[in-house]
Amino acid sequence: MAVKEFVGKFEHLEAGARIKDNQIVLVGRVGAMRSHSASLVFVDLEGADGGVVQVMASKKEFDEIQNKVPMSELFTALGRGDVIAAYGIAGKTNRGELSLVCSRLTLLSPCLHQLPDKNSLENPDIRCRYRYLDLMVNTGVKEVFLMRTKIIQKLRKFLDDRNFVEVETSILASSGGGASARPFITHSHGLSEDLQMRISPELNLKMLVIGGMERVYEIGKQFRNEGVDKTHNPEFTMCEFYAAHHTLDDLIPFTEQVMAELVSCVAPDLVVPSPTSDEPINFCAPFRQLDFVDDIERILNTKLPNVNDPASIPQLEAIYVQHNFPLPAAPRSLPQLLDGLAGHVLEPLCHQPTFIVNHPLSLSPLSKENPNKPGFAHRFELFVNGFEVVNAYSELNNPHEQSNRFEAQWKQKDEGEKLLGRQADQEFCRALEFGMPPTAGWGMGIDRFCMLLAGKVSIRDVLLFPTLRSKSTDQ
């Protein structure tokens, strides 16, 4: 029986009561121990479910013959953190404390180290490096990861109920594919060639749409060999889906519905505390929208140059200087400057759920052009609490235009954006030549979303084993 189940079932007992006809086994770790005399010992048993209950062993009721060892000797050998199985009946002490009145006890596994005091493990590096200790010692840690599991289960069910098919695509390939990021590179001895760990499953998923799997999704790990900070880890979990015969206009209400479904796991009223502000975050639809260029120009009271022409780089750099924004390291690319400008101007305004729409095409090489706004992508990003949670767009399905955009993006290397392995993927363009129906694509960062719902400011707090700098064995 689980400890919490035991507490819920027998809490109603009166002081001094015993349920003698119901033998029970409880398993857990030894917390505190208290010895009132050689013939009366109390142990706080901490269950894996987070419940705590008292185990009471008295000389009168403890079966030393069945245990094959004297009670005093057995309990003297126990230490905090030991895993035990306690056998007995439910009862309450004369003071009304619910207890398992123990007749037999088995040591299942000893703890050979001294555990830190309850809730005393505070060093972030130690908590991440020794996550098993963090889970054992700090209250609430396990609940964060159980919530994460529940979020993923609910997202999966949401998509399954709408006739999406979950698939698995390759993690190792000749090209990371589908996003602008520096990949991890490894070597296959069997193939005698270098491979990259995927930065996105996007191209493979869209090739499945071309093949006739018109609603597909994948929840899995992506890998990007870039910075590590409070919202970035080299490996992270994303959900991406692609739906044929859908447009961006379909995905805005869809996204609002997904957010409501997932947030309801922890907040039925769809209002959650912010981890960084006194202002709570309200996920009730509709969400606000900001236009990428129009609102930057409005807020800065500055006209932007042509946002799709690399020749505009000097003018954009001058805008950075004019408004005292720190410039990215040189050499600088057009997408890098535009993305940074949005980071300085728009993203801080996105405490509440906000769609940023109409990105320049130069920032969106895989997106269709907005039919109502030439030169701009049919795309949105959902920002909450100042960082991106969802990215979505109407997928470009013209193979010739896609090939040209890939080539233009590859040339960005010469302008400063080091996109190792991000080549013009002619294999994907060849697949497009077989015809991809009009398709909308959607991607969500699971880790960042869990940070919001758990009230955490660091991505490491929602990853069981985040990437850490290696530690020498002699430390």
N, C-alpha and C positions, 0 to 999 in steps of 0.2 A: 504494500500500500504506500502511496506517495505521502509525504509528510503533510502537505497542505490538505489532502483528502482526509487524513487522520484528524487534523485539527477541525475541519469543517464538520466532520461526522460526529465528533464526541465533545465539542466545546460546550454543549448543553448540559453535560453531567453536573450533578451537584457535588459539593465539597465532600470528600471522603468516599465517593462512589467507586465501584469496580464493575467492569463487564467481564465476568469470569468465564463465560462460555464462548468467547470470541478471541482466539489466538491470532496475534498480528505480528508481522515482520516489518520493521522500518529500516531503511538503509540510508546512510548519509555520512557526513564528516563530523568529527568531534569538534565542537566549538569550545565553549568554556566548560570547565569541570569544577565541581564544588564537593568537598568531602566534609560532612557534618560529624562523622565519627567513622571508626573502622567498619561499622556495620550499616552505614547509610551514605550513599554516593549519588550525586546528581550530575548528569551530563546534558549539555545542550546539543541536540542532534540537528545539523543543518542539511536539509534535503536538497537534491539537485533542482527541485522545482522552486527553490527560494524559501520554502517554509522552514520554520524552526520549532522544535518541540522538546520538552524536557523528557529525558529518560531517567527514571528513578530505580535504583537498585538497592534493596535492603537485604540484610542477612537473612531475614525471615522468609522472604519470597524468592530469593535467588537460588537457583538449582546448581550447587557446586558440583554435585555428582555428574550431572549431564555436561557441565562445562569442563570437567576433568581438571579443574584448577581452583584454588580458593579465590573467593570474590576479591579480597583485598589485593592479592597478587595480580589478578587480571586487570583491575582498574588502575593499579599503580603503574602498570606497563603501558597504559594508554597515553597518548599525547595529542595535543591539538593538531587537527588536520588529518588524523588517522581515519580511514574509511572503515566503518563497522556495520554489522547487521545486528540489530537488537530485536529480541523476541520477547513477547509478553502480552499483557492485556491493557486495555484502555482504562484509565482511572484518573481521579483527581486527588491531590493531597488534601489534608485537612484544612489547608489555607486556600484551597480552590484552584491550585495550579494544575492544568491539564498535563498528564504525563503518560508515558508508556511504562507501566510497572514491569520491570525487566526480570525475566526468569533465566534468560540465556543470552550470551553476547559472543559474537565472533568477530575477530579482527580480520578484515578482508585485505587491507593493504595499509602498511604503516607510512606515515609521512616522516621522511628522514631529515627534514629541514625545519627550522623554526619559522612559522608563518608570520608575516607582518600583522600588526593589529588591524582589526576591522576598520575599513574605510581610511586606512592610513597610507595607502599606496598612491602617491600624488605625482611623482616624476613621470612626465609623459613618455619619455624614451623607455623607461623601465616598464611602464604599463603596456606599451606596444610590443616590446621585445619579449616580455614574459607574460603574454596574454592570459595564460592559464592561471597565473597568480592574480591578475587583475580581475578575472571572472570569479575566483574563489574569495577574494578579500573585499572588493569594492561593491557596494550595493548599487543596483540599477544597471550595471554593465551588461549582464546577460539579457536584460529586457530590451536594450537597444538592438541587439542582434536578432532577438526573436521578432521584434518589430520589423526589422529589415527583411527577414524571411517572409513575414506576412505580407509586406508590401509587394514583393516579387510574386508571391502566389496570387495575390489579388490582381496584379497587372496581367499575369499570364491568363487567368480566368476571364478577365475583361476582354482580351483579344480572342481567346478561344470561343467565347460566346458570340462573337461577331464573325465567325467563320474564317479566322486567320489560322494559318498552319505554321506551327513552330518547326524550324529547321536548324541544322548545325552546318556552318560553313568552315572552311579551313582557317587555321590560325597561322600556319606557315605557308608562305607563297613566295614567288619570285619578286612580287611587288606588294607593299603594304596596302595600297589601293583605297580610294574613296574619300580621302581627306588630306588636308595640307598639314603635315606634321613630320617630324624626324622619326624614322622607324628604328627599332632594334634590329641588328643584323647578326645572323648566326651562320654556321656552315654545316651543310649536310655532307657527311662522309660517303653516304650511300649514293647520293646524286653527284657528288664532286662539284658542288656549286654553292654559292652563298644564297641564303634565304632571308626573308624579312618576316618579323612577327607583325600581324595585321594591325593597322591603325584604325581600320573600320571594315565591317563586312559589306559595305554598301554595294560595291560593284557586283559581288557574287549574288547578293539578294536580288538585284535588278535583273541579272541574267536568268534567275529563276522565274521572274515575272515574264520575261521574254519567252521562256520555255513553256509557259502556260500555268504556272503556279501564281495565280493573280492576287493572292493575299498571303504574304509570308512575313514572319518576324523571327528575330533571334535575340535572346537575352544571353549575353556572354561577355567575356573579357576582351578588352582592347589594350594595346600597348603603344605608348608614345615616349620616345627617348628625349624628353624635354625637361622643363623645370619641375622641382618638387616644392610645394608650399602648402598652405592651409587648405586649398581647394583643388590641388593637383597631386595625383600619385601616378607613377609610371605605368602601372596597370590599374585598370578601372573597369567597372561594369556598366554596360549600356544596353538598352532595348532599342532596336531599330525595326521598323516595319515598313512595308511597301504595299500599296493598295492600288490595283489597276482601276481605271475609270473613276478615280477620285481626284479632286483638285485641292489647292490650298484652302479655298473657301470652305470645303468640307472639314478640313483638319482643325480650324480654329474652334468651332463648337465641340468637335471631338476631343480636343485637348482640354477644354474646360470641363468636359464630362469625366475624362480620365482623372484629372486632378481632384475633382470632387469625390470620385470613387475611392481613390487612394488615401486622401486626407481623412476621409470618414473613418479609417481604421483607428485613428488616434483622437480625432476631434469630430464628433457627429455634427456640430454646428459649423464645421469648416473653418474655424478660426483657431490658429495655433500661435503660441508665443514666438517672438523672434529671438534667435540666439544672440543678436547683436544690437537690439533696440528695445525700447519700452513699448513701441507701437506693435501690436499684434498683427499677424498676417492673415488676411481674409481671402479665402479661396472661392468665395461666392462669385458666380458669373454675373455679368460679362466682365472680362478683364480689360484694362485700359490698353490703348495702342499708341505707340510713338513711331513717327516716320523717320527713318534713318537720316536722311539728308535734310529734309524740311525742318525737323525739330533741332538738329544741330545748328543749322543756320539761324533759327529763331532764338535759341538760347544764347548763342555767341554773338548774335547780331552781326554776322559775318557771312558773306557769300562764298560758298566753296567753289573751287575750280572744277573742271571736268573730272569727275570721280572715276572715270573709266580709262583715262589717258595717263600712262606713266610719265608723260611730260609735265604733269601737274605736281610731281613730287616736290620740287623747290617751293611752290606756293603753299603746299600743305605744311612743309617744314616751317615756313614763315608764320603760319597760323599757330602752330605749336609755340613758337617763340613769343608771338604777340600775346598769347593767353597764359604764358608761364607753365605750359605743360612740359614735362620731361620728354625729350626726344628719345625714340628707340635707338639702340646702338647702330652705328653706320657700318656698312651701307644699308639703306632703307628701301623697302619695296612699297608700291602703292597699296596693296592689301594690308600690309603691316601698319602703315600710317592711318589708314581709314579705320581699321579695327581698333587701334589705340585711341583714336579720336572719340569713337563711340564709348570706349571704356572710361574716358575722362568726363564726357559730357552726359551721355544717356544712361549708362548703367547705374550710376549713383541715384538716379531718380526712380529706379525700379525696385523699391522696397516691397510694395504690393505687386502681385502678379501682373506683368506688363508684357504685351507683345511688341517687339521692335520689328517693323515691317519695311518692305521696299529697300532692301540692301542693294548697293551698286553691284552690277554684274561682275565687276572685277573681283568682288569678294565671294562670288557664288558660281564657280565654274561648272557645277553639275545641275544648276537650276534653270528652268525656263524663264524667259523674259516676261515681265508683267505686261499683259496685253494692253493695260490701261496706262502704263507708264514706261515708255521705251527707255532702255538703258538701265533699267532696274529689275531685280530678280523678283519672281513670284515666290517669296520666301518670308518666313517669320522666325524669330527666336523668342522664346518665353524666358524672361528673367524674373527671378523672385529673390528678394533680400539682396539684390545687387549682383547676383551671378546667374549665368545661363543654366537653365534646367532642360529646355527642349529646343530642338532645331528642326525645322520642317520646310519643305518646298515642293512645288510642282516640278517633277523630274524632266530634265531635258531629254528628248528622245529623237533628236535629229542627229544622225551619226556624223555628218560632215561638220556641223557646227560644234558638236562635242569634240571632235578631233582637233579643230582649230583652237578651242579653249584649252584643251590639254597642252597643246604646243605653246600657247601663250603663257600658261602657268609654268611650264618647264623653263621657259626663258627667264622667269622671275629669279632664277638662281643667280644670274648675272647682275641682278639688281639688289641682291643682298639676302634673299630668303632662301636659306639652305635647306632644300627639300630633298634630302637623300632618298633615293629609291622612288621618288614621286614622278614617275615617267608618264609620257603620253600613252595611256594604256590602249594600244591598238587592238588588243584582243577584245576589250569591252566595246570599242567602236565597231568592230566587226560583228559582234553580237547584236548591236543596235541596228545594223543593216538588215537583220531578219525581222525587224519591226517590234518595237515595244509599245504597247497600248498606253494612252495617257495615264500617268501614274503619279501618285503623291507619296512622298517619303517622309518619315518621322523618326527622330531619334531623341532618347531621353537618358540623361545621366542618372543612374540609380543611386550612386553614392552621394551626390550632392543633394538629391531629393531627400534621402534618408537623413542627411545632416539637418535639413530644415525641420523635419518632423520630430527628430530626436533632440532638437535644441542645441546642436553641437556646432562649434566654430571651426573645428579641424576635421578634415576628411579622415584622418587616422583614427578618429573616435568611432567611425562606422565601418572600418575595415578590420576584420579579425587579425590579419597579419599584414600590415602595411609595409611598403618597401623602406628599409632602413639601411643606413651606412653599416657596412660589415664591422663586426667587433672581433678583435683578436682573441684567440683562445686562452691567452694567459691573463686576460683582464678579469 
